[in-house]
Amino acid sequence: MQQCSRSISLFWTPSRIQGKYDLLGVAAQHLNEVITNFGLVSKISARHAHDNHSGKTGGRIQKTTMLKKMLQEQNLAFLMEAHSGLSARIVEEAGFHGIWASGLSISAQLGVRDSNEASWTQVLEVVEFMADASNIPILLDADTGYGNFNNARRLVRKLEERGIAGCCMEDKCFPKTNSLLDGRKQPLADVEEFAMKIKACKDYQRDEDFCVVARLEAFIAGRGLEEALLRAEAYHKAGADAILVHSKKTDSSEIEAFMREWGGKAPVIIVPTKYYTTPTSLFRDIGISAVIWANHNLRASVVAMKKTSAMIAKEQSLKSIEKEVASVQEIFRLQKDDELKEAEGRYLPKI
């Protein structure tokens, strides 16, 4: 052991040791710079990938900005319900300004009830396909935010990553009950708690144009106009980008009363599922920013599928039904098979 120590001392004089320490220090500094630069590049690359998914590159207006402008301009925009990638593409082709990713419709097409039986990750997977299939903004019906403020703000981050333009959260308790179910209790969340949930979402979002809409359920719960206005004011102060006022009356009287008192403090969205006979011109006159047609593609598809299935089951033949349904070629078109064919010509080797 002593011999080994003496041997080392022959080669490593104090000056040589100091020189080696200097070289190691330079190497360590260089390595640190490389790691730091790599981390920066990784962050830039990740951000670039996110921007591509959100539609921020190539000079296009990102979807979040499109939705925010739509709500703020108060020109009465229309959002149509969709619940899948295919239905989202159909809605866009029909000329709508935006898409309402309906909680009722998404849960129904999954075969479960609109009572948070579908997890938020399952809903997230559906809306990701919808965002990939369309170029117009999607506003997700996010129920109550799938839990407390922490669940809600985490959801916002995940929606941003998938190119969703905004989410709408209702001030009821988790798990939620569908607002249009007759005779069911509709317990409301504490005003302050829900306002802080909205604030948490706004504080946590990365994209300043991502929209968080606060949905008022005071009329649904039978609490009346005063309660609706109190809650709307609290949510507006917490940072909500818009207020969705919900009513299940067969006329628009509750909506009109709210608008008279609200005074345009923030954009207002409505869902006239029950008061569908009200002229759309009235919504313009009272200053509504956006109308959501909330579940009609789902309901139309149910009618069509029941009719088709019943006819085929009865006749045990496709002869009568073939002319009543979309062609297979139309399905291929909606799936954008032409893009795949063109890509195969560019990326597959020629035989």
N, C-alpha and C positions, 0 to 999 in steps of 0.2 A: 504494500500500500504506500509505504514511504517512497519506494523506488518510483512508483507511478507518479507521485506528486513531484519528485525531483525532475522526472522526464518532462513533465508538462511545463515546469518552470523554465527549462532550457529554451522553449519555443515561445512562451507567452510572457514576455516582459511587460511591465506596467504600461509602457508606451504602445506596445502592440495590442494589449487588451483594450486600451482606450480607443485605438483606431478601429478595432473590430466593433466596439460599442457604437462608434459614430456611424459605421456602415450599416449596422443593424437598425439604428435610428432612422437613417435615410430610407432604408428598405421598408421599415414599418410605416413611415409617413406616406411613402408612395403607395403601399398596399391600402392604407386607409383612404387615400384619395380615389383609388380605383373602386373600392367598395362603395364609397359615397357617391361617386359618379354613376356607378351601376345602379344604385338605389334610385337616383334621380331619373335615370333612363327608364327604369322599371315603372316608376310612378307616371312618367310622361306617357309611356306606352300603354299603361292601364287606362289612363285618362283618355288617350286617343281612341282606344277600343270602345270605351264608354260613349265618347262623343259620336263615333260612327253608329253605334246602336241607337242612340237617341236622335239621330238625324241632324247633327250639328255641323257636319262637314259639307264641303261642296257648295257653299253659299246658300244652302237651304235653311229656312227658318225651322228651328227645332220645335218639336211637338208641344213642349211645355209653353213656349212663347205663343204659339198659335192659340192654345186654350186660354191663356191669360188674357190675351188681346180680345178674344171672342167674348169673354165675360165682361171685360171692362168697357167695351164699345157700346154695349146695351142696344144692339141692333136686332135683338131677338134671334138668337142662333137656335139650331135644332140638333139635338143629339139623339141618335137612334140606337136602340138596344141591339147588342150582339152578345154571343155567348161562346164563340169558337172562332178559329182562324178563318174558316170559310164564311161564316156569317159576317165577320168584320169586313172582309173584302167585298161582300155584297152590299153592305151599308155604304162603304166608300164609293162604289160604282154608282149607287143610287143618287149620289150628290150631297150627302149630309155633311154638316160642318164638323161633326165629331161623333164619337162612339160612347155609348153608356154600357159599360161592362156590368151587367145587372147581376146582383147577388142571387136574386130569385132564379133567374134564367140559368146561370152557371151551375147552381146547386141542382136545379131540376134536370139539366142535361146530364148531370152526374148521377141522377137517380136518388138524390137525397133531399131532405127538407131544408127550407130556408131558415134554419135555426142554428147556424154555425156547425152543422154536421160535416160539412166540407171544411177541411183545415185551411188555414191561410196559405200554406205552401202549395196545396192542391189548386187553390184559386190562382195563386201566383203563376203556376205552370200554364194554366189556361190563358191568362192575359198576356203571357209572354208570346204564345203562338199568335194571339190576336194582334199584338204590336208588330210582330214580324210580317204579318200578312197585310198590313194597311199602312197608309201614309198620313192619316189624319189623327188628331189627338184622341186619346182614350181617357175617360174619366171613370175610375173604378168605384163601384159601389162597395165600399170597404166595411160595411156593417158598423160595428162599434169600434173598429180598429183592432179586433180580435184580442182584447184584453185591456190592460191599463196603459198608461202613457208610454211605458217602455216597449210593449208589444207594438203599439201604434207607430212610434218613431222608427223602430227597426223596419216595419213594413214600408215606410216612406223611402228609406234607403234602398230597399230591395226593388221597389217599383221604379225608382230613378234608374237603377242599373239596367232595367229591362225596357226602358224607353216609354214608360207610361207617363202621361202628362199630368195626372192629378188623381186625388182620391177624395171620396165623400164619406164622412163619418157621422153617424147618427147618435144623438144624445140619449141613448137607452142603455140598459144594463146588458152585460155579456152573461150568457148567450142571448142573442136578440130573438125577438118574435116578429114575424112579418107584420107590417103595419096594416095590411088589409084583411087580416084574419078577424072575423066577427066574434065579439064576445070574449076575446082574450085580454088579459091584463097587459098593459104596456108600461111597465115601470121605467121611469126616467132616471138618468144619472144625475148626481149632484151637479149643480150649475158650475161651481168653482172647479170641481174635479175635471169636468169635461172641458172647461175653458183652458185649464192647464194642460190637458191632453193635446188640444189644438196648438197651444204655445210650444209644447215639446216637439211636435211634428215640424212646426215652422222653424224652430231653432236648429233642428237636426238636419234638415234638408240641405243638400249641396247646391242644387240648381235654384237660383233665386226665383225662377219663373214657375217652378213646380207648384201646382195649385192644391191647397187643402180647403175643401168645402165642408162647412158645418151644417148638418141636417137637423132641422127643428122638428121634434116629434110632439110638441106641446098640444097641437090640435088633435093629433092622433090619440093622445092620452086623455083628451077631454079637459085640458087645463085652461083653455081659452086664450084670448088675445093678449091680455096683460102678461101672462107667463111667457108667451111666445116672444113678445117684444123684449122682456127682461133677459131671456136667454140669448136672443139674437144680438143684443148689445154686448153682452159678456163675451160671446164668441168673436164678435167683430173686434173688440178691444184686444183679444188674445192673438189676433193676427189672421183670422180666417179670410181667405181670398174671396169667398162668396158665401151666401146663406141659402140653403135649400129649404123652402117652406113646404111642408107636406100636409096634405089634407085628404080625408077620405069621404068628404061630403060630395053629393052628386051635383053641386053647383060650386061656383068659385067665390062664394061670399066670404069665406075665411081668408082667402088669398087677397081679395080686394081690400078687406079691412086692414090686413097687415100692411099692405103697400101704402095705404093712406097715412098710416102712422110712422112708417119706417123712414120715409124722407130721403131715400136714395143713399143711405150711409155706406152701403156696400152692394155689389151685384146680387140679384135674387134669381134663383133657379126654381122652377116648379115641375111637378110630375102629375099631369092631369089625367091619370088613369081612370079615376072615378067621375070626374067632371068633364068628360070628353066631348060633350055637346056644346061647351062654351066656345064661342067664336074666337079664333086665334087673334083676330084684330083687337079684342079686348086685352089680351096679354101685352100687346104692343102699347096700347093706350095707357096702361097702368105702370109701365116701365120695367117689365120683366126682361131679364138679360138672356135667359136660355130656357127652352122647353125640352124636357126629356120624354120621349116616347119609350116607356120603360120595359115592356115585356112582350111586345107584339110580334116580333120575329119568332120567339119561342112558341107563342100561342098559335101562330099561323102554321108553324111546322108540325105541331101536334095534330091539328086538324088534317093536314095533308097526309101525314104518316098513318093516322088512323084510317082514313079513307082508302089509301093505297093498300094497306095491309088487309083490311076487311075485304076489298074487292078481289085481291089475289087469293086469299083464303077461300072465298066463296067459289070463284070460277076455276081455281087451280090452273090458271093460265095467265100469261102476261099480255095477251092480245088486246084486251080492252084498256089496260092501263098504260101501255107504252106511250101513247100519244098525249097522255095527261101529265107525264113527268119530264124532268129535264133530261136531255140526251147525255150519254156518257161523254161525248165530245165537249159539252158545256162544262161538265165537271173537270175535265182535263184543262179547259181554258181557265177556269177559276183557280185551279192549282198552279197555273202558269207553267204548264208543261212545255210551252214554246221556248221559254228561257232555258230550261234544262236541255232541250234539243240543240239550241244554239251553243250552249256551254260545252256539250259533248263534242261538237265540231271543233272547238278550240282546245280542249284539254285531254281528249282521248286520242291515242295514236291512230293514224290512218291505216286501215287494213288493205 
